[in-house]
Amino acid sequence: MTFSPANALSAFLPINQTYSEDDSQFLIQITNRDRDIARYLNIRQIGIYDLNENLTGQQFPGATPQVKRQTFRIVFQFGVIAPGATLSIPHGLTGVTSYTHIYGTAITNVVDNRPIPYTNVTLVTNQISVLVDSVNVNVTNGSTAPAITSGLIVLEYLKN
C-alpha cells in the first residue's frame, strides 16, 4: 500500500533486481537501472551545509513541468550582535532569482539557543529578524533581547 500521490516522484529503488538471461534484454535492463540510480540520486536532498555555494538536490518548477530548477545553499557564520544592533554580512551572491528558505540559529549570552527568525509573543523587542537584500544578510537583534554571542544563517535559493 502506498500513501503518496500517484504523480509523485519517488527516490527509492528496489533492493532486489532480477535480470534477463538474454543478453540484449539484460543490456536494456542494466542501462535502465543505471539511469534510475542517477535520476533518483540526483533528486535526493544533499545534506551539505558549507560556507561555499552548493547544490541542495531540491528541485522547483521551471518554465515547464518537465524542466526543474536546482536550488543552491550557502551558510554564513557570525559573532556578537548587541541588543538593538544589526549585523550586515556581505553575501556576494549573484544571479539569485528568489530565495526558497532563509533561516538560522543564534546562541545568546543567557546561554540559550534561538531560531532565526525568533519571535517573542510577550515582548516584541526581544525578537531576532533576518532580511536578505541584494548585497547583505542583515540580522537584527531586538532592543531588549540578550546579546547574541554567535550564530549561523542558511540561505537556499534559485538562480538564473
N, CA, C and O atoms as a DFTB+ gen file, in Angstrom:
640 C
 N C O
     1  1       0.840      -1.172       0.000
     2  2       0.000       0.000       0.000
     3  2       0.891       1.242       0.000
     4  3       1.913       1.285       0.684
     5  1       0.488       2.251      -0.777
     6  2       1.253       3.490      -0.836
     7  2       0.354       4.659      -0.477
     8  3      -0.849       4.629      -0.734
     9  1       0.938       5.682       0.115
    10  2       0.174       6.845       0.520
    11  2       0.591       8.100      -0.217
    12  3       0.080       9.182       0.073
    13  1       1.517       7.980      -1.172
    14  2       1.954       9.165      -1.905
    15  2       1.033       9.406      -3.097
    16  3       0.375       8.482      -3.574
    17  1       0.986      10.646      -3.576
    18  2       0.168      10.935      -4.763
    19  2       0.638      10.108      -5.970
    20  3       1.820       9.786      -6.088
    21  1      -0.286       9.777      -6.845
    22  2       0.036       8.933      -7.996
    23  2       1.097       9.550      -8.898
    24  3       1.871       8.825      -9.523
    25  1       1.145      10.881      -8.974
    26  2       2.103      11.548      -9.861
    27  2       3.378      11.991      -9.140
    28  3       4.175      12.730      -9.716
    29  1       3.588      11.557      -7.891
    30  2       4.770      11.964      -7.120
    31  2       5.994      11.168      -7.559
    32  3       5.912       9.972      -7.842
    33  1       7.134      11.864      -7.608
    34  2       8.390      11.175      -7.864
    35  2       8.815      10.479      -6.587
    36  3       8.696      11.032      -5.494
    37  1       9.302       9.286      -6.731
    38  2       9.794       8.553      -5.577
    39  2      11.260       8.245      -5.802
    40  3      11.636       7.715      -6.847
    41  1      12.075       8.571      -4.838
    42  2      13.515       8.393      -4.987
    43  2      13.983       7.104      -4.323
    44  3      15.029       7.081      -3.675
    45  1      13.217       6.040      -4.482
    46  2      13.573       4.767      -3.891
    47  2      13.677       3.707      -4.978
    48  3      12.851       3.646      -5.889
    49  1      14.693       2.887      -4.865
    50  2      14.914       1.790      -5.804
    51  2      14.646       0.468      -5.109
    52  3      14.877       0.347      -3.906
    53  1      14.160      -0.531      -5.846
    54  2      14.012      -1.850      -5.237
    55  2      15.390      -2.399      -4.836
    56  3      16.376      -2.197      -5.545
    57  1      15.443      -3.077      -3.721
    58  2      16.708      -3.645      -3.253
    59  2      17.141      -4.806      -4.138
    60  3      18.322      -4.948      -4.455
    61  1      16.196      -5.618      -4.528
    62  2      16.497      -6.786      -5.367
    63  2      16.048      -6.536      -6.794
    64  3      14.992      -5.949      -7.032
    65  1      16.851      -6.982      -7.731
    66  2      16.532      -6.806      -9.149
    67  2      16.782      -8.137      -9.856
    68  3      17.818      -8.769      -9.649
    69  1      15.845      -8.555     -10.677
    70  2      16.010      -9.767     -11.475
    71  2      16.294      -9.349     -12.909
    72  3      15.588      -8.515     -13.478
    73  1      17.335      -9.937     -13.486
    74  2      17.736      -9.597     -14.849
    75  2      17.498     -10.781     -15.778
    76  3      17.551     -11.941     -15.369
    77  1      17.236     -10.455     -17.031
    78  2      17.029     -11.468     -18.062
    79  2      18.353     -12.161     -18.398
    80  3      19.428     -11.574     -18.274
    81  1      18.250     -13.401     -18.818
    82  2      19.441     -14.130     -19.272
    83  2      19.752     -13.816     -20.730
    84  3      20.844     -14.114     -21.214
    85  1      18.796     -13.217     -21.425
    86  2      19.010     -12.806     -22.803
    87  2      19.896     -11.549     -22.796
    88  3      19.559     -10.556     -22.151
    89  1      21.016     -11.596     -23.506
    90  2      21.998     -10.506     -23.480
    91  2      21.403      -9.154     -23.877
    92  3      21.696      -8.141     -23.243
    93  1      20.577      -9.130     -24.913
    94  2      20.025      -7.847     -25.354
    95  2      19.049      -7.282     -24.319
    96  3      19.041      -6.075     -24.080
    97  1      18.237      -8.126     -23.708
    98  2      17.319      -7.677     -22.658
    99  2      18.080      -7.255     -21.405
   100  3      17.719      -6.282     -20.744
   101  1      19.142      -8.003     -21.087
   102  2      19.971      -7.672     -19.929
   103  2      20.582      -6.280     -20.088
   104  3      20.595      -5.491     -19.144
   105  1      21.085      -5.983     -21.286
   106  2      21.698      -4.682     -21.548
   107  2      20.680      -3.552     -21.364
   108  3      21.002      -2.512     -20.790
   109  1      19.466      -3.756     -21.845
   110  2      18.402      -2.755     -21.680
   111  2      18.068      -2.577     -20.200
   112  3      17.929      -1.452     -19.719
   113  1      17.940      -3.695     -19.482
   114  2      17.586      -3.633     -18.062
   115  2      18.679      -2.958     -17.227
   116  3      18.376      -2.142     -16.357
   117  1      19.927      -3.287     -17.481
   118  2      21.022      -2.717     -16.700
   119  2      21.198      -1.227     -17.020
   120  3      21.540      -0.435     -16.141
   121  1      20.960      -0.848     -18.293
   122  2      21.022       0.561     -18.675
   123  2      19.907       1.351     -17.990
   124  3      20.142       2.449     -17.487
   125  1      18.703       0.796     -17.972
   126  2      17.580       1.452     -17.294
   127  2      17.833       1.570     -15.791
   128  3      17.516       2.589     -15.177
   129  1      18.402       0.528     -15.214
   130  2      18.704       0.550     -13.769
   131  2      19.739       1.649     -13.468
   132  3      19.604       2.386     -12.492
   133  1      20.754       1.746     -14.305
   134  2      21.788       2.766     -14.126
   135  2      21.175       4.162     -14.256
   136  3      21.504       5.059     -13.481
   137  1      20.291       4.344     -15.229
   138  2      19.610       5.626     -15.421
   139  2      18.739       5.959     -14.203
   140  3      18.716       7.103     -13.750
   141  1      18.019       4.951     -13.672
   142  2      17.185       5.162     -12.487
   143  2      18.028       5.558     -11.279
   144  3      17.646       6.448     -10.519
   145  1      19.167       4.904     -11.101
   146  2      20.047       5.234      -9.978
   147  2      20.498       6.688     -10.079
   148  3      20.447       7.419      -9.090
   149  1      20.935       7.111     -11.254
   150  2      21.378       8.501     -11.436
   151  2      20.225       9.469     -11.204
   152  3      20.398      10.477     -10.519
   153  1      19.061       9.183     -11.758
   154  2      17.906      10.068     -11.624
   155  2      17.486      10.184     -10.162
   156  3      17.259      11.290      -9.672
   157  1      17.381       9.064      -9.465
   158  2      16.924       9.084      -8.075
   159  2      17.962       9.704      -7.145
   160  3      17.614      10.389      -6.184
   161  1      19.216       9.464      -7.432
   162  2      20.273      10.065      -6.627
   163  2      20.261      11.581      -6.782
   164  3      20.491      12.304      -5.813
   165  1      19.996      12.063      -7.982
   166  2      20.025      13.496      -8.253
   167  2      18.843      14.259      -7.655
   168  3      18.920      15.479      -7.510
   169  1      17.755      13.575      -7.307
   170  2      16.625      14.286      -6.705
   171  2      16.587      14.129      -5.194
   172  3      15.621      14.546      -4.554
   173  1      17.601      13.546      -4.627
   174  2      17.686      13.431      -3.172
   175  2      18.205      14.731      -2.574
   176  3      18.985      15.443      -3.206
   177  1      17.774      15.036      -1.361
   178  2      18.279      16.196      -0.630
   179  2      19.749      15.957      -0.283
   180  3      20.108      14.894       0.224
   181  1      20.580      16.936      -0.556
   182  2      22.000      16.833      -0.265
   183  2      22.249      17.535       1.066
   184  3      21.912      18.709       1.216
   185  1      22.822      16.846       2.013
   186  2      22.995      17.363       3.366
   187  2      24.300      18.087       3.590
   188  3      24.897      17.948       4.657
   189  1      24.767      18.856       2.623
   190  2      25.997      19.625       2.790
   191  2      25.626      21.064       3.139
   192  3      24.960      21.755       2.368
   193  1      26.064      21.493       4.299
   194  2      25.879      22.875       4.741
   195  2      27.274      23.451       4.863
   196  3      28.001      23.137       5.805
   197  1      27.654      24.299       3.906
   198  2      29.029      24.749       3.804
   199  2      29.075      26.268       3.648
   200  3      28.067      26.909       3.352
   201  1      30.257      26.821       3.853
   202  2      30.458      28.262       3.682
   203  2      30.605      28.629       2.206
   204  3      30.706      29.807       1.865
   205  1      30.618      27.630       1.338
   206  2      30.648      27.832      -0.112
   207  2      29.321      27.376      -0.700
   208  3      28.637      26.532      -0.121
   209  1      28.962      27.928      -1.839
   210  2      27.715      27.578      -2.510
   211  2      27.714      26.112      -2.938
   212  3      28.679      25.626      -3.528
   213  1      26.615      25.413      -2.634
   214  2      26.442      24.007      -3.010
   215  2      25.040      23.778      -3.539
   216  3      24.108      24.493      -3.171
   217  1      24.886      22.790      -4.397
   218  2      23.556      22.345      -4.796
   219  2      22.906      21.625      -3.625
   220  3      23.586      20.949      -2.854
   221  1      21.590      21.767      -3.488
   222  2      20.882      21.108      -2.383
   223  2      20.261      19.778      -2.796
   224  3      19.992      18.935      -1.940
   225  1      20.032      19.577      -4.081
   226  2      19.279      18.415      -4.535
   227  2      17.786      18.700      -4.614
   228  3      17.030      17.898      -5.163
   229  1      17.354      19.831      -4.073
   230  2      15.943      20.211      -4.171
   231  2      15.668      20.700      -5.587
   232  3      16.536      21.278      -6.239
   233  1      14.454      20.459      -6.048
   234  2      14.072      20.918      -7.375
   235  2      12.751      21.657      -7.287
   236  3      11.817      21.217      -6.618
   237  1      12.688      22.785      -7.972
   238  2      11.486      23.607      -8.017
   239  2      10.995      23.686      -9.455
   240  3      11.778      23.489     -10.384
   241  1       9.704      23.974      -9.656
   242  2       9.181      24.068     -11.016
   243  2       9.924      25.116     -11.826
   244  3      10.294      26.175     -11.321
   245  1      10.129      24.794     -13.086
   246  2      10.773      25.720     -14.006
   247  2       9.763      26.273     -14.988
   248  3       8.583      26.416     -14.670
   249  1      10.240      26.584     -16.193
   250  2       9.383      27.166     -17.223
   251  2       8.282      26.200     -17.664
   252  3       7.187      26.629     -18.028
   253  1       8.569      24.912     -17.632
   254  2       7.583      23.890     -17.968
   255  2       7.631      22.808     -16.891
   256  3       8.605      22.731     -16.142
   257  1       6.593      21.970     -16.801
   258  2       6.610      20.916     -15.782
   259  2       7.780      19.934     -15.938
   260  3       8.212      19.328     -14.958
   261  1       8.286      19.777     -17.149
   262  2       9.392      18.849     -17.385
   263  2      10.743      19.435     -16.960
   264  3      11.691      18.694     -16.699
   265  1      10.823      20.750     -16.894
   266  2      12.086      21.409     -16.555
   267  2      12.054      21.798     -15.079
   268  3      11.155      22.514     -14.639
   269  1      13.026      21.329     -14.330
   270  2      13.123      21.658     -12.912
   271  2      14.292      22.600     -12.683
   272  3      15.282      22.567     -13.414
   273  1      14.170      23.440     -11.665
   274  2      15.249      24.368     -11.301
   275  2      15.931      23.850     -10.044
   276  3      15.272      23.460      -9.080
   277  1      17.256      23.850     -10.066
   278  2      18.046      23.401      -8.930
   279  2      18.136      24.505      -7.871
   280  3      18.172      25.691      -8.200
   281  1      18.171      24.108      -6.621
   282  2      18.325      25.041      -5.514
   283  2      19.759      24.991      -5.001
   284  3      20.384      23.931      -4.968
   285  1      20.266      26.144      -4.607
   286  2      21.611      26.262      -4.057
   287  2      21.526      26.621      -2.580
   288  3      20.527      27.174      -2.121
   289  1      22.588      26.300      -1.838
   290  2      22.634      26.598      -0.401
   291  2      24.004      27.158      -0.035
   292  3      25.030      26.742      -0.574
   293  1      23.994      28.121       0.905
   294  2      25.228      28.645       1.471
   295  2      24.969      28.995       2.940
   296  3      23.860      29.382       3.310
   297  1      26.002      28.853       3.766
   298  2      25.898      29.121       5.203
   299  2      26.813      30.292       5.562
   300  3      27.921      30.413       5.041
   301  1      26.330      31.145       6.458
   302  2      27.113      32.261       6.979
   303  2      27.192      32.132       8.494
   304  3      26.165      32.043       9.167
   305  1      28.400      32.124       9.026
   306  2      28.606      32.127      10.471
   307  2      28.843      33.568      10.912
   308  3      29.435      34.360      10.179
   309  1      28.379      33.899      12.106
   310  2      28.609      35.260      12.596
   311  2      28.832      35.243      14.098
   312  3      28.581      34.245      14.775
   313  1      29.314      36.379      14.604
   314  2      29.635      36.513      16.023
   315  2      28.666      37.422      16.735
   316  3      27.463      37.391      16.479
   317  1      29.182      38.214      17.611
   318  2      28.402      39.014      18.562
   319  2      27.517      40.053      17.870
   320  3      27.935      40.755      16.950
   321  1      26.267      40.117      18.358
   322  2      25.337      41.190      17.972
   323  2      24.731      41.714      19.274
   324  3      24.038      40.983      19.980
   325  1      24.993      42.969      19.582
   326  2      24.480      43.589      20.811
   327  2      22.967      43.778      20.717
   328  3      22.413      43.802      19.618
   329  1      22.300      43.912      21.855
   330  2      20.868      44.232      21.835
   331  2      20.622      45.523      21.050
   332  3      21.338      46.508      21.229
   333  1      19.618      45.513      20.189
   334  2      19.259      46.682      19.390
   335  2      20.138      46.920      18.176
   336  3      19.953      47.910      17.468
   337  1      21.093      46.033      17.920
   338  2      22.025      46.237      16.805
   339  2      21.677      45.341      15.620
   340  3      20.991      44.328      15.755
   341  1      22.172      45.750      14.461
   342  2      22.031      44.965      13.235
   343  2      23.417      44.633      12.714
   344  3      24.287      45.499      12.623
   345  1      23.610      43.371      12.376
   346  2      24.851      42.930      11.748
   347  2      24.565      42.702      10.271
   348  3      23.646      41.962       9.922
   349  1      25.352      43.338       9.400
   350  2      25.216      43.157       7.954
   351  2      26.381      42.307       7.469
   352  3      27.545      42.674       7.623
   353  1      26.046      41.163       6.878
   354  2      27.047      40.222       6.381
   355  2      26.991      40.246       4.855
   356  3      25.975      39.853       4.282
   357  1      28.050      40.692       4.181
   358  2      28.039      40.670       2.711
   359  2      27.942      39.225       2.216
   360  3      28.733      38.374       2.621
   361  1      26.964      38.949       1.333
   362  2      26.799      37.562       0.880
   363  2      27.498      37.270      -0.442
   364  3      27.819      36.113      -0.711
   365  1      27.743      38.269      -1.268
   366  2      28.468      38.053      -2.519
   367  2      27.746      37.202      -3.550
   368  3      28.377      36.713      -4.487
   369  1      26.438      37.012      -3.401
   370  2      25.683      36.172      -4.333
   371  2      25.262      36.967      -5.559
   372  3      24.886      38.135      -5.453
   373  1      25.326      36.328      -6.723
   374  2      24.865      36.945      -7.967
   375  2      23.945      35.976      -8.688
   376  3      24.061      34.761      -8.532
   377  1      23.048      36.512      -9.464
   378  2      22.159      35.685     -10.270
   379  2      21.003      35.058      -9.511
   380  3      20.301      34.211     -10.061
   381  1      20.786      35.452      -8.259
   382  2      19.687      34.887      -7.466
   383  2      18.364      35.440      -7.984
   384  3      18.193      36.653      -8.105
   385  1      17.430      34.542      -8.288
   386  2      16.108      34.977      -8.742
   387  2      15.086      34.962      -7.615
   388  3      14.153      35.765      -7.616
   389  1      15.251      34.054      -6.650
   390  2      14.383      34.035      -5.470
   391  2      14.988      33.128      -4.410
   392  3      15.759      32.215      -4.706
   393  1      14.616      33.407      -3.169
   394  2      15.044      32.588      -2.037
   395  2      13.936      31.602      -1.713
   396  3      12.761      31.969      -1.691
   397  1      14.298      30.367      -1.466
   398  2      13.319      29.334      -1.138
   399  2      13.250      29.083       0.354
   400  3      12.248      28.581       0.862
   401  1      14.338      29.440       1.068
   402  2      14.380      29.205       2.510
   403  2      15.471      30.096       3.113
   404  3      16.613      30.086       2.653
   405  1      15.113      30.857       4.134
   406  2      16.056      31.716       4.853
   407  2      15.860      31.403       6.331
   408  3      14.773      31.614       6.871
   409  1      16.910      30.898       6.993
   410  2      16.758      30.506       8.391
   411  2      18.109      30.435       9.083
   412  3      19.153      30.521       8.437
   413  1      18.080      30.280      10.392
   414  2      19.322      30.180      11.139
   415  2      19.079      29.931      12.609
   416  3      17.953      29.685      13.042
   417  1      20.168      30.002      13.373
   418  2      20.109      29.845      14.820
   419  2      21.094      30.810      15.455
   420  3      22.065      31.238      14.831
   421  1      20.821      31.148      16.722
   422  2      21.715      32.031      17.466
   423  2      21.851      31.512      18.889
   424  3      20.924      30.927      19.448
   425  1      23.032      31.740      19.463
   426  2      23.270      31.460      20.875
   427  2      23.395      32.818      21.557
   428  3      24.133      33.687      21.094
   429  1      22.669      32.997      22.660
   430  2      22.696      34.281      23.368
   431  2      23.584      34.194      24.605
   432  3      24.016      33.113      25.005
   433  1      23.846      35.364      25.204
   434  2      24.687      35.380      26.400
   435  2      23.966      34.904      27.657
   436  3      24.592      34.792      28.711
   437  1      22.665      34.621      27.575
   438  2      21.988      33.942      28.684
   439  2      22.075      32.431      28.473
   440  3      21.457      31.636      29.180
   441  1      22.866      32.081      27.472
   442  2      23.149      30.709      27.052
   443  2      21.867      29.941      26.759
   444  3      21.566      28.915      27.369
   445  1      21.130      30.483      25.801
   446  2      20.051      29.713      25.205
   447  2      20.214      29.769      23.697
   448  3      20.921      30.625      23.166
   449  1      19.558      28.858      23.024
   450  2      19.628      28.758      21.564
   451  2      18.291      29.198      20.998
   452  3      17.234      28.750      21.442
   453  1      18.353      30.090      20.004
   454  2      17.130      30.650      19.427
   455  2      17.128      30.463      17.919
   456  3      18.163      30.589      17.265
   457  1      15.962      30.163      17.378
   458  2      15.867      30.105      15.919
   459  2      15.897      31.516      15.354
   460  3      15.537      32.476      16.035
   461  1      16.321      31.631      14.129
   462  2      16.247      32.912      13.422
   463  2      15.406      32.667      12.176
   464  3      15.745      31.797      11.373
   465  1      14.333      33.401      11.995
   466  2      13.846      34.474      12.847
   467  2      13.284      33.925      14.167
   468  3      12.793      32.798      14.237
   469  1      13.375      34.762      15.206
   470  2      12.860      34.425      16.531
   471  2      11.759      35.406      16.873
   472  3      11.942      36.618      16.755
   473  1      10.622      34.893      17.294
   474  2       9.525      35.766      17.715
   475  2       9.238      35.531      19.185
   476  3       9.339      34.411      19.686
   477  1       8.885      36.592      19.853
   478  2       8.534      36.529      21.260
   479  2       7.140      37.128      21.386
   480  3       6.946      38.314      21.121
   481  1       6.172      36.318      21.786
   482  2       4.779      36.777      21.801
   483  2       4.485      37.751      22.933
   484  3       3.487      38.471      22.888
   485  1       5.348      37.781      23.950
   486  2       5.083      38.685      25.073
   487  2       5.882      39.979      25.011
   488  3       5.503      40.974      25.628
   489  1       7.004      39.969      24.258
   490  2       7.837      41.162      24.190
   491  2       8.432      41.297      22.784
   492  3       9.418      40.639      22.451
   493  1       7.829      42.144      21.981
   494  2       8.228      42.302      20.583
   495  2       9.687      42.731      20.450
   496  3      10.354      42.350      19.489
   497  1      10.185      43.509      21.389
   498  2      11.559      43.999      21.300
   499  2      12.600      42.934      21.688
   500  3      13.790      43.232      21.791
   501  1      12.154      41.731      21.893
   502  2      13.036      40.607      22.229
   503  2      13.309      39.725      21.007
   504  3      13.961      38.689      21.136
   505  1      12.834      40.108      19.853
   506  2      12.884      39.267      18.661
   507  2      14.212      39.390      17.912
   508  3      14.979      40.333      18.107
   509  1      14.450      38.404      17.053
   510  2      15.602      38.426      16.152
   511  2      15.044      38.294      14.738
   512  3      14.249      37.398      14.454
   513  1      15.470      39.195      13.858
   514  2      14.981      39.126      12.481
   515  2      16.152      38.934      11.525
   516  3      17.303      39.230      11.844
   517  1      15.816      38.432      10.348
   518  2      16.800      38.287       9.274
   519  2      16.167      38.815       7.997
   520  3      15.014      38.513       7.689
   521  1      16.929      39.600       7.264
   522  2      16.475      40.167       6.000
   523  2      17.634      40.082       5.018
   524  3      18.763      40.447       5.345
   525  1      17.352      39.602       3.826
   526  2      18.390      39.487       2.797
   527  2      18.082      40.496       1.702
   528  3      16.989      40.493       1.135
   529  1      19.045      41.353       1.406
   530  2      18.893      42.280       0.285
   531  2      19.887      41.889      -0.804
   532  3      20.488      40.817      -0.735
   533  1      20.062      42.722      -1.782
   534  2      20.909      42.362      -2.920
   535  2      22.392      42.283      -2.574
   536  3      23.181      41.767      -3.365
   537  1      22.781      42.783      -1.409
   538  2      24.198      42.824      -1.029
   539  2      24.491      42.083       0.278
   540  3      25.522      41.423       0.404
   541  1      23.578      42.197       1.249
   542  2      23.860      41.701       2.601
   543  2      22.791      40.773       3.158
   544  3      21.638      40.778       2.727
   545  1      23.218      39.977       4.133
   546  2      22.311      39.285       5.044
   547  2      22.318      40.149       6.302
   548  3      23.364      40.336       6.924
   549  1      21.152      40.675       6.677
   550  2      21.048      41.585       7.819
   551  2      20.339      40.874       8.973
   552  3      19.174      40.492       8.861
   553  1      21.055      40.706      10.076
   554  2      20.496      40.078      11.268
   555  2      20.334      41.171      12.313
   556  3      21.303      41.828      12.695
   557  1      19.088      41.362      12.775
   558  2      18.800      42.400      13.761
   559  2      18.375      41.756      15.070
   560  3      17.468      40.925      15.106
   561  1      19.041      42.151      16.136
   562  2      18.715      41.668      17.474
   563  2      17.819      42.707      18.141
   564  3      18.099      43.904      18.077
   565  1      16.742      42.253      18.780
   566  2      15.800      43.159      19.429
   567  2      16.448      44.011      20.502
   568  3      17.449      43.613      21.098
   569  1      15.882      45.178      20.750
   570  2      16.496      46.144      21.669
   571  2      16.532      45.671      23.118
   572  3      17.385      46.127      23.880
   573  1      15.642      44.777      23.522
   574  2      15.667      44.249      24.886
   575  2      16.086      42.781      24.932
   576  3      16.007      42.135      25.977
   577  1      16.523      42.275      23.810
   578  2      16.947      40.865      23.739
   579  2      18.336      40.698      24.343
   580  3      19.107      41.655      24.407
   581  1      18.653      39.492      24.782
   582  2      20.032      39.263      25.232
   583  2      20.989      39.388      24.051
   584  3      20.587      39.222      22.899
   585  1      22.241      39.677      24.335
   586  2      23.241      39.763      23.267
   587  2      23.397      38.395      22.603
   588  3      23.354      37.358      23.265
   589  1      23.576      38.416      21.312
   590  2      23.877      37.192      20.574
   591  2      25.384      37.015      20.615
   592  3      26.132      37.950      20.327
   593  1      25.832      35.818      20.973
   594  2      27.276      35.555      21.030
   595  2      27.786      34.895      19.755
   596  3      28.943      35.081      19.378
   597  1      26.926      34.122      19.090
   598  2      27.308      33.503      17.819
   599  2      26.058      32.967      17.147
   600  3      25.005      32.824      17.769
   601  1      26.199      32.675      15.868
   602  2      25.062      32.121      15.143
   603  2      25.418      31.758      13.726
   604  3      26.555      31.916      13.281
   605  1      24.416      31.268      13.033
   606  2      24.585      30.971      11.619
   607  2      23.281      31.212      10.887
   608  3      22.192      31.078      11.444
   609  1      23.427      31.569       9.626
   610  2      22.298      31.796       8.723
   611  2      22.485      30.884       7.522
   612  3      23.589      30.749       6.994
   613  1      21.392      30.257       7.098
   614  2      21.404      29.401       5.920
   615  2      20.494      30.038       4.869
   616  3      19.341      30.367       5.148
   617  1      21.027      30.204       3.664
   618  2      20.241      30.712       2.542
   619  2      20.109      29.595       1.510
   620  3      21.102      28.967       1.141
   621  1      18.896      29.349       1.050
   622  2      18.643      28.424      -0.047
   623  2      17.924      29.223      -1.120
   624  3      16.990      29.967      -0.820
   625  1      18.353      29.074      -2.381
   626  2      17.881      29.996      -3.413
   627  2      17.967      29.387      -4.809
   628  3      18.659      28.399      -5.054
   629  1      17.223      30.036      -5.713
   630  2      17.235      29.696      -7.142
   631  2      18.046      30.764      -7.874
   632  3      18.069      31.931      -7.484
   633  1      18.699      30.335      -8.932
   634  2      19.500      31.264      -9.744
   635  2      19.025      31.237     -11.185
   636  3      18.273      30.352     -11.596
   637  1      19.485      32.235     -11.952
   638  2      19.180      32.289     -13.395
   639  2      19.585      30.997     -14.058
   640  3      19.412      30.843     -15.267
